[in-house]
Amino acid sequence: MTPSETPAPAGAAIRPAPLSTGAQPLRGEHRFFSVASLAMVAVIAIGFAPSFYLRGIVPAPHPFEPLTPLVLLHGLLFSAFLLLFTAQVWLVAAGRSDVHRKLGRVAFILVPLMIVVGVVTGLGGVSRPLTAPPGISPLSWLAVPLLDVPVFGTLLILGLANRFRPVAHKRYMFIAMADMMVPGFGRIAPLLPIPPTLVIPTGQIFLPALFLIALIAWDYWTRGRPHRISIVASSAVIAVAAVKPLLWTTPGWLHFAERVAAAFR
């Protein structure tokens, strides 16, 4: 019998066993998602400060369309979901999974509303030319909501459907939120010291991809390999982001967008 196997003296207090080796990675994972959620809040807050949150207070880089009730509803719904996502991440990190589960029911109301309002607001943007970036026609820019909303909407639905599988649930939700950062980054990119030709790909692809790269890097660090969902879902987000600028100037897309917008009016 080795010294470590020597029985404790009679009557001696028995100390609890140390935490398992899995506890430290779990705490690290909580930190990763918590910090990332705050970074997402910062992206949206900075990107939309001039046009929405601090409209009329923060100097606008260019003229904006007036806020309509529909646009206001759109902004409030997406802001509410961002705050819900952040609260959910921090509740899990704090060990309050019970509150996390109860609060998560709100997502079943917000997600369908976000999908419908997101598409309708995008269609309404065709008659609001200043909604599109300078130099891009509203019909071309319609590719952003009509392609992005189905992508992050599907990811959110998959996240809710996998709510009893934490590993899958958190990845679907995180990647959906990374895709929802595109409008925020799209408003930040023109303020960066980069050539004008790189503004669109920077806002639409490169900056949002930083969250996806961070998730895959975290998988490598903790699992030794990226999770399948991290690869497949992130690839879908990047593929759609890369296709949009190639698609929205084609005659086929412009014809389709014109017909859809006309039907909406």
C-alpha atoms as a printed R data frame, in Angstrom:
    type eleno elety resid chain resno       x      y       z
1   ATOM     1    CA   MET     A     1   0.000  0.000   0.000
2   ATOM     2    CA   THR     A     2   1.424  3.364  -1.039
3   ATOM     3    CA   PRO     A     3   1.263  6.412   1.233
4   ATOM     4    CA   SER     A     4  -1.577  7.823  -0.911
5   ATOM     5    CA   GLU     A     5  -3.590  4.689  -0.199
6   ATOM     6    CA   THR     A     6  -3.170  4.853   3.606
7   ATOM     7    CA   PRO     A     7  -6.622  4.879   5.252
8   ATOM     8    CA   ALA     A     8  -7.589  8.058   7.086
9   ATOM     9    CA   PRO     A     9  -7.449  7.866  10.898
10  ATOM    10    CA   ALA     A    10 -10.695  6.969  12.596
11  ATOM    11    CA   GLY     A    11 -12.894 10.012  13.207
12  ATOM    12    CA   ALA     A    12 -10.949 12.198  10.770
13  ATOM    13    CA   ALA     A    13 -13.024 14.456   8.560
14  ATOM    14    CA   ILE     A    14 -13.329 13.229   5.016
15  ATOM    15    CA   ARG     A    15 -12.562 15.976   2.542
16  ATOM    16    CA   PRO     A    16 -14.564 16.139  -0.671
17  ATOM    17    CA   ALA     A    17 -12.827 14.896  -3.769
18  ATOM    18    CA   PRO     A    18 -11.337 17.569  -6.001
19  ATOM    19    CA   LEU     A    19 -13.313 18.743  -9.008
20  ATOM    20    CA   SER     A    20 -13.062 16.531 -12.050
21  ATOM    21    CA   THR     A    21 -10.837 17.554 -14.919
22  ATOM    22    CA   GLY     A    22 -13.947 18.413 -16.912
23  ATOM    23    CA   ALA     A    23 -14.873 21.280 -14.607
24  ATOM    24    CA   GLN     A    24 -12.103 23.598 -15.800
25  ATOM    25    CA   PRO     A    25 -12.929 23.258 -19.537
26  ATOM    26    CA   LEU     A    26 -16.577 23.860 -18.702
27  ATOM    27    CA   ARG     A    27 -15.735 27.079 -16.871
28  ATOM    28    CA   GLY     A    28 -13.549 28.087 -19.804
29  ATOM    29    CA   GLU     A    29 -16.397 27.425 -22.206
30  ATOM    30    CA   HIS     A    30 -18.684 29.630 -20.126
31  ATOM    31    CA   ARG     A    31 -16.114 32.407 -20.307
32  ATOM    32    CA   PHE     A    32 -15.741 31.994 -24.065
33  ATOM    33    CA   PHE     A    33 -19.442 32.289 -24.811
34  ATOM    34    CA   SER     A    34 -19.957 35.033 -22.217
35  ATOM    35    CA   VAL     A    35 -17.211 37.249 -23.645
36  ATOM    36    CA   ALA     A    36 -18.371 36.546 -27.201
37  ATOM    37    CA   SER     A    37 -21.942 37.539 -26.329
38  ATOM    38    CA   LEU     A    38 -20.739 40.885 -24.981
39  ATOM    39    CA   ALA     A    39 -18.699 41.420 -28.142
40  ATOM    40    CA   MET     A    40 -21.857 40.831 -30.179
41  ATOM    41    CA   VAL     A    41 -23.753 43.395 -28.123
42  ATOM    42    CA   ALA     A    42 -20.920 45.868 -28.746
43  ATOM    43    CA   VAL     A    43 -21.009 45.268 -32.524
44  ATOM    44    CA   ILE     A    44 -24.735 45.951 -32.772
45  ATOM    45    CA   ALA     A    45 -24.634 48.882 -30.341
46  ATOM    46    CA   ILE     A    46 -21.793 50.578 -32.247
47  ATOM    47    CA   GLY     A    47 -23.103 49.750 -35.711
48  ATOM    48    CA   PHE     A    48 -26.652 50.929 -35.068
49  ATOM    49    CA   ALA     A    49 -25.943 53.850 -32.719
50  ATOM    50    CA   PRO     A    50 -26.196 56.545 -35.423
51  ATOM    51    CA   SER     A    51 -29.268 55.109 -37.178
52  ATOM    52    CA   PHE     A    52 -31.269 53.591 -34.325
53  ATOM    53    CA   TYR     A    53 -30.141 53.581 -30.684
54  ATOM    54    CA   LEU     A    54 -28.688 57.111 -30.574
55  ATOM    55    CA   ARG     A    55 -30.298 58.523 -33.688
56  ATOM    56    CA   GLY     A    56 -29.957 62.300 -33.725
57  ATOM    57    CA   ILE     A    57 -27.318 62.191 -30.988
58  ATOM    58    CA   VAL     A    58 -24.425 60.367 -32.671
59  ATOM    59    CA   PRO     A    59 -23.382 62.018 -35.967
60  ATOM    60    CA   ALA     A    60 -24.599 60.013 -38.957
61  ATOM    61    CA   PRO     A    61 -22.006 59.020 -41.602
62  ATOM    62    CA   HIS     A    62 -24.639 59.507 -44.332
63  ATOM    63    CA   PRO     A    63 -28.385 60.302 -44.581
64  ATOM    64    CA   PHE     A    64 -30.806 57.683 -43.248
65  ATOM    65    CA   GLU     A    65 -34.385 56.899 -44.164
66  ATOM    66    CA   PRO     A    66 -37.005 57.910 -41.581
67  ATOM    67    CA   LEU     A    67 -37.928 55.356 -38.946
68  ATOM    68    CA   THR     A    68 -41.281 53.790 -39.780
69  ATOM    69    CA   PRO     A    69 -43.320 51.709 -37.297
70  ATOM    70    CA   LEU     A    70 -42.253 48.558 -39.165
71  ATOM    71    CA   VAL     A    71 -38.544 49.451 -39.033
72  ATOM    72    CA   LEU     A    72 -38.894 50.350 -35.363
73  ATOM    73    CA   LEU     A    73 -40.578 46.997 -34.645
74  ATOM    74    CA   HIS     A    74 -37.809 45.223 -36.548
75  ATOM    75    CA   GLY     A    75 -35.119 46.955 -34.502
76  ATOM    76    CA   LEU     A    76 -36.859 46.268 -31.203
77  ATOM    77    CA   LEU     A    77 -37.418 42.577 -31.965
78  ATOM    78    CA   PHE     A    78 -33.822 41.932 -32.970
79  ATOM    79    CA   SER     A    79 -32.480 43.980 -30.065
80  ATOM    80    CA   ALA     A    80 -34.676 42.025 -27.664
81  ATOM    81    CA   PHE     A    81 -33.376 38.739 -29.021
82  ATOM    82    CA   LEU     A    82 -29.764 39.873 -28.741
83  ATOM    83    CA   LEU     A    83 -30.355 40.768 -25.084
84  ATOM    84    CA   LEU     A    84 -32.161 37.459 -24.548
85  ATOM    85    CA   PHE     A    85 -29.242 35.528 -26.044
86  ATOM    86    CA   THR     A    86 -26.751 37.404 -23.872
87  ATOM    87    CA   ALA     A    87 -28.824 36.863 -20.731
88  ATOM    88    CA   GLN     A    88 -29.137 33.150 -21.520
89  ATOM    89    CA   VAL     A    89 -25.386 32.760 -21.927
90  ATOM    90    CA   TRP     A    90 -24.686 34.505 -18.630
91  ATOM    91    CA   LEU     A    91 -27.391 32.576 -16.781
92  ATOM    92    CA   VAL     A    92 -25.761 29.287 -17.752
93  ATOM    93    CA   ALA     A    93 -22.353 30.624 -16.746
94  ATOM    94    CA   ALA     A    94 -23.830 31.573 -13.369
95  ATOM    95    CA   GLY     A    95 -25.238 28.088 -12.882
96  ATOM    96    CA   ARG     A    96 -28.860 29.229 -13.240
97  ATOM    97    CA   SER     A    97 -29.952 26.721 -15.846
98  ATOM    98    CA   ASP     A    98 -33.414 26.665 -14.277
99  ATOM    99    CA   VAL     A    99 -33.973 30.345 -15.100
100 ATOM   100    CA   HIS     A   100 -32.306 29.797 -18.474
101 ATOM   101    CA   ARG     A   101 -34.892 27.169 -19.403
102 ATOM   102    CA   LYS     A   102 -37.834 29.307 -18.292
103 ATOM   103    CA   LEU     A   103 -36.592 32.435 -20.027
104 ATOM   104    CA   GLY     A   104 -35.853 30.428 -23.159
105 ATOM   105    CA   ARG     A   105 -39.579 30.104 -23.809
106 ATOM   106    CA   VAL     A   106 -39.546 33.713 -24.952
107 ATOM   107    CA   ALA     A   107 -37.451 32.637 -27.955
108 ATOM   108    CA   PHE     A   108 -40.354 30.571 -29.278
109 ATOM   109    CA   ILE     A   109 -42.261 33.840 -29.648
110 ATOM   110    CA   LEU     A   110 -39.418 36.069 -30.821
111 ATOM   111    CA   VAL     A   111 -37.897 33.803 -33.480
112 ATOM   112    CA   PRO     A   112 -41.007 33.452 -35.713
113 ATOM   113    CA   LEU     A   113 -41.693 37.173 -35.364
114 ATOM   114    CA   MET     A   114 -38.098 38.010 -36.298
115 ATOM   115    CA   ILE     A   115 -38.243 35.845 -39.422
116 ATOM   116    CA   VAL     A   116 -41.502 37.338 -40.667
117 ATOM   117    CA   VAL     A   117 -40.704 40.949 -39.748
118 ATOM   118    CA   GLY     A   118 -37.157 40.617 -41.097
119 ATOM   119    CA   VAL     A   119 -38.380 39.550 -44.541
120 ATOM   120    CA   VAL     A   120 -41.192 42.107 -44.665
121 ATOM   121    CA   THR     A   121 -38.873 44.929 -43.565
122 ATOM   122    CA   GLY     A   122 -36.361 43.898 -46.216
123 ATOM   123    CA   LEU     A   123 -39.040 43.982 -48.914
124 ATOM   124    CA   GLY     A   124 -40.176 47.382 -47.692
125 ATOM   125    CA   GLY     A   125 -36.609 48.627 -47.991
126 ATOM   126    CA   VAL     A   126 -36.853 48.544 -51.788
127 ATOM   127    CA   SER     A   127 -38.944 51.715 -51.651
128 ATOM   128    CA   ARG     A   128 -36.457 53.243 -49.176
129 ATOM   129    CA   PRO     A   129 -33.331 53.708 -51.351
130 ATOM   130    CA   LEU     A   130 -31.148 55.095 -48.555
131 ATOM   131    CA   THR     A   131 -31.472 51.738 -46.788
132 ATOM   132    CA   ALA     A   132 -28.966 50.273 -49.232
133 ATOM   133    CA   PRO     A   133 -25.283 51.284 -49.054
134 ATOM   134    CA   PRO     A   134 -24.210 54.065 -51.415
135 ATOM   135    CA   GLY     A   135 -23.734 52.769 -54.936
136 ATOM   136    CA   ILE     A   136 -25.918 49.651 -54.519
137 ATOM   137    CA   SER     A   137 -29.468 49.567 -55.836
138 ATOM   138    CA   PRO     A   138 -32.272 48.626 -53.427
139 ATOM   139    CA   LEU     A   139 -33.192 45.669 -55.639
140 ATOM   140    CA   SER     A   140 -29.638 44.339 -55.377
141 ATOM   141    CA   TRP     A   141 -29.556 44.948 -51.609
142 ATOM   142    CA   LEU     A   142 -32.769 42.947 -51.251
143 ATOM   143    CA   ALA     A   143 -30.521 39.869 -51.533
144 ATOM   144    CA   VAL     A   144 -29.305 40.559 -47.987
145 ATOM   145    CA   PRO     A   145 -32.587 40.028 -46.111
146 ATOM   146    CA   LEU     A   146 -33.991 37.445 -48.529
147 ATOM   147    CA   LEU     A   147 -30.900 35.259 -48.192
148 ATOM   148    CA   ASP     A   148 -29.726 36.039 -44.662
149 ATOM   149    CA   VAL     A   149 -33.063 35.699 -42.872
150 ATOM   150    CA   PRO     A   150 -33.618 32.076 -44.006
151 ATOM   151    CA   VAL     A   151 -30.066 31.185 -42.948
152 ATOM   152    CA   PHE     A   152 -30.090 32.567 -39.414
153 ATOM   153    CA   GLY     A   153 -33.774 31.681 -39.048
154 ATOM   154    CA   THR     A   154 -33.024 28.028 -39.828
155 ATOM   155    CA   LEU     A   155 -30.085 28.030 -37.425
156 ATOM   156    CA   LEU     A   156 -32.226 29.514 -34.647
157 ATOM   157    CA   ILE     A   157 -34.932 26.902 -35.233
158 ATOM   158    CA   LEU     A   158 -32.308 24.142 -35.131
159 ATOM   159    CA   GLY     A   159 -30.952 25.656 -31.927
160 ATOM   160    CA   LEU     A   160 -34.377 25.581 -30.297
161 ATOM   161    CA   ALA     A   161 -35.030 22.069 -31.564
162 ATOM   162    CA   ASN     A   162 -31.757 20.916 -29.969
163 ATOM   163    CA   ARG     A   163 -32.311 22.701 -26.654
164 ATOM   164    CA   PHE     A   164 -31.960 19.407 -24.773
165 ATOM   165    CA   ARG     A   165 -28.581 18.747 -26.424
166 ATOM   166    CA   PRO     A   166 -26.398 21.531 -24.967
167 ATOM   167    CA   VAL     A   167 -23.386 21.056 -27.255
168 ATOM   168    CA   ALA     A   168 -25.499 21.313 -30.408
169 ATOM   169    CA   HIS     A   169 -27.852 23.937 -28.985
170 ATOM   170    CA   LYS     A   170 -25.184 26.458 -28.059
171 ATOM   171    CA   ARG     A   171 -23.385 26.096 -31.398
172 ATOM   172    CA   TYR     A   172 -26.482 26.582 -33.518
173 ATOM   173    CA   MET     A   173 -27.472 29.625 -31.494
174 ATOM   174    CA   PHE     A   174 -23.954 31.089 -31.524
175 ATOM   175    CA   ILE     A   175 -23.533 30.684 -35.293
176 ATOM   176    CA   ALA     A   176 -26.989 32.170 -35.908
177 ATOM   177    CA   MET     A   177 -25.989 35.173 -33.810
178 ATOM   178    CA   ALA     A   178 -22.702 35.480 -35.721
179 ATOM   179    CA   ASP     A   179 -24.725 35.678 -38.939
180 ATOM   180    CA   MET     A   180 -26.970 38.318 -37.356
181 ATOM   181    CA   MET     A   181 -23.884 40.468 -36.795
182 ATOM   182    CA   VAL     A   182 -23.665 41.200 -40.539
183 ATOM   183    CA   PRO     A   183 -25.857 44.364 -40.417
184 ATOM   184    CA   GLY     A   184 -23.837 45.729 -37.494
185 ATOM   185    CA   PHE     A   185 -20.502 45.017 -39.122
186 ATOM   186    CA   GLY     A   186 -21.873 46.350 -42.413
187 ATOM   187    CA   ARG     A   187 -22.330 49.734 -40.744
188 ATOM   188    CA   ILE     A   188 -18.927 49.606 -39.049
189 ATOM   189    CA   ALA     A   189 -16.918 48.599 -42.136
190 ATOM   190    CA   PRO     A   190 -17.283 51.963 -43.958
191 ATOM   191    CA   LEU     A   191 -15.732 53.690 -40.942
192 ATOM   192    CA   LEU     A   192 -12.578 51.555 -41.108
193 ATOM   193    CA   PRO     A   193  -9.422 52.692 -42.953
194 ATOM   194    CA   ILE     A   194  -9.818 50.223 -45.815
195 ATOM   195    CA   PRO     A   195 -10.188 50.657 -49.599
196 ATOM   196    CA   PRO     A   196 -13.794 51.209 -50.764
197 ATOM   197    CA   THR     A   197 -13.684 47.962 -52.741
198 ATOM   198    CA   LEU     A   198 -13.180 46.027 -49.492
199 ATOM   199    CA   VAL     A   199 -16.000 47.645 -47.511
200 ATOM   200    CA   ILE     A   200 -18.744 45.223 -48.602
201 ATOM   201    CA   PRO     A   201 -16.740 41.989 -48.215
202 ATOM   202    CA   THR     A   202 -15.341 43.220 -44.899
203 ATOM   203    CA   GLY     A   203 -18.776 43.897 -43.449
204 ATOM   204    CA   GLN     A   204 -20.519 40.942 -45.050
205 ATOM   205    CA   ILE     A   205 -17.844 38.243 -44.733
206 ATOM   206    CA   PHE     A   206 -14.528 39.003 -43.045
207 ATOM   207    CA   LEU     A   207 -15.661 40.609 -39.788
208 ATOM   208    CA   PRO     A   208 -18.611 38.245 -39.090
209 ATOM   209    CA   ALA     A   209 -16.282 35.333 -39.830
210 ATOM   210    CA   LEU     A   210 -14.161 36.319 -36.819
211 ATOM   211    CA   PHE     A   211 -16.839 34.892 -34.505
212 ATOM   212    CA   LEU     A   212 -16.979 31.669 -36.532
213 ATOM   213    CA   ILE     A   213 -13.205 31.324 -36.556
214 ATOM   214    CA   ALA     A   214 -13.151 31.892 -32.791
215 ATOM   215    CA   LEU     A   215 -15.705 29.106 -32.279
216 ATOM   216    CA   ILE     A   216 -13.777 26.651 -34.451
217 ATOM   217    CA   ALA     A   217 -10.526 27.611 -32.698
218 ATOM   218    CA   TRP     A   218 -12.208 27.021 -29.348
219 ATOM   219    CA   ASP     A   219 -13.334 23.576 -30.546
220 ATOM   220    CA   TYR     A   220  -9.760 22.761 -31.545
221 ATOM   221    CA   TRP     A   221  -8.445 23.979 -28.191
222 ATOM   222    CA   THR     A   222 -10.912 22.036 -26.060
223 ATOM   223    CA   ARG     A   223 -11.892 19.056 -28.218
224 ATOM   224    CA   GLY     A   224  -8.848 18.536 -30.412
225 ATOM   225    CA   ARG     A   225 -11.031 18.933 -33.490
226 ATOM   226    CA   PRO     A   226 -13.853 21.221 -34.642
227 ATOM   227    CA   HIS     A   227 -17.384 20.116 -33.918
228 ATOM   228    CA   ARG     A   228 -19.301 19.003 -36.997
229 ATOM   229    CA   ILE     A   229 -21.979 21.649 -36.442
230 ATOM   230    CA   SER     A   230 -19.328 24.363 -36.163
231 ATOM   231    CA   ILE     A   231 -17.935 23.406 -39.576
232 ATOM   232    CA   VAL     A   232 -21.175 22.752 -41.475
233 ATOM   233    CA   ALA     A   233 -23.191 25.690 -40.134
234 ATOM   234    CA   SER     A   234 -20.279 28.140 -40.378
235 ATOM   235    CA   SER     A   235 -19.609 27.021 -43.955
236 ATOM   236    CA   ALA     A   236 -23.249 27.669 -44.849
237 ATOM   237    CA   VAL     A   237 -23.087 31.170 -43.384
238 ATOM   238    CA   ILE     A   238 -19.859 32.022 -45.227
239 ATOM   239    CA   ALA     A   239 -21.082 30.497 -48.502
240 ATOM   240    CA   VAL     A   240 -24.257 32.576 -48.508
241 ATOM   241    CA   ALA     A   241 -22.302 35.708 -47.548
242 ATOM   242    CA   ALA     A   242 -19.867 35.132 -50.438
243 ATOM   243    CA   VAL     A   243 -22.617 34.423 -52.972
244 ATOM   244    CA   LYS     A   244 -24.706 37.532 -52.230
245 ATOM   245    CA   PRO     A   245 -22.432 40.139 -53.900
246 ATOM   246    CA   LEU     A   246 -21.976 37.835 -56.912
247 ATOM   247    CA   LEU     A   247 -25.712 37.237 -57.230
248 ATOM   248    CA   TRP     A   248 -27.253 40.638 -56.619
249 ATOM   249    CA   THR     A   249 -25.987 42.261 -59.844
250 ATOM   250    CA   THR     A   250 -27.129 39.473 -62.163
251 ATOM   251    CA   PRO     A   251 -30.128 40.064 -64.463
252 ATOM   252    CA   GLY     A   252 -31.824 36.999 -63.032
253 ATOM   253    CA   TRP     A   253 -31.682 38.301 -59.480
254 ATOM   254    CA   LEU     A   254 -32.760 41.822 -60.433
255 ATOM   255    CA   HIS     A   255 -35.763 40.424 -62.308
256 ATOM   256    CA   PHE     A   256 -36.688 38.188 -59.376
257 ATOM   257    CA   ALA     A   257 -36.243 41.001 -56.838
258 ATOM   258    CA   GLU     A   258 -38.338 43.392 -58.911
259 ATOM   259    CA   ARG     A   259 -41.220 40.910 -59.138
260 ATOM   260    CA   VAL     A   260 -41.097 40.062 -55.441
261 ATOM   261    CA   ALA     A   261 -40.970 43.724 -54.442
262 ATOM   262    CA   ALA     A   262 -43.844 44.544 -56.813
263 ATOM   263    CA   ALA     A   263 -45.954 41.757 -55.317
264 ATOM   264    CA   PHE     A   264 -45.244 43.109 -51.831
265 ATOM   265    CA   ARG     A   265 -46.368 46.606 -52.804
